[in-house]
Amino acid sequence: MVLDNIAIATGTTACFIRLGNLINSEIIGKISDVPWAFIFEKVDMMPRHPGQLYEAIAYAVLFFIMWTLHKRMPEKIGTGWYFGFCLTYIFTFRFFIEYTKEIQVSSSACTAC
């Protein structure tokens, strides 16, 4: 029951975390020519995919989906359904969004590899 309740609120928390990443120019995207590309002045002056913004939007959508489902199906609280839906949604979206992000750590910098 606790995990289902946490899963419903996860979208808002994750959305604000990714907006913070955007403000701090963290987790930059690949260089792009799309009209909505951002220029991260702390990094370079190249227009890049705003991967953090994509994730923030996805997490906000997740919250509204979960909230709507909770209003329509409150009997599913405690079954793990909301928690499973949340994990499936997040990992599916993150799989696709990774193709717009720069590699954060080079393989030569990895000492544990």
Buried (B, 14 or more C-beta within 10 A) or exposed (E): EEBBBEBBEBBBEBBEBBBEBBEEBBBBBBEBEEEEBBEBEEEEEEBBBBBBBBBBBBBBBBBEBBBEBBEEEEEBBEEEBBBEBBEEBBEEBEEEBEEBBEEEEEEEEEEEE
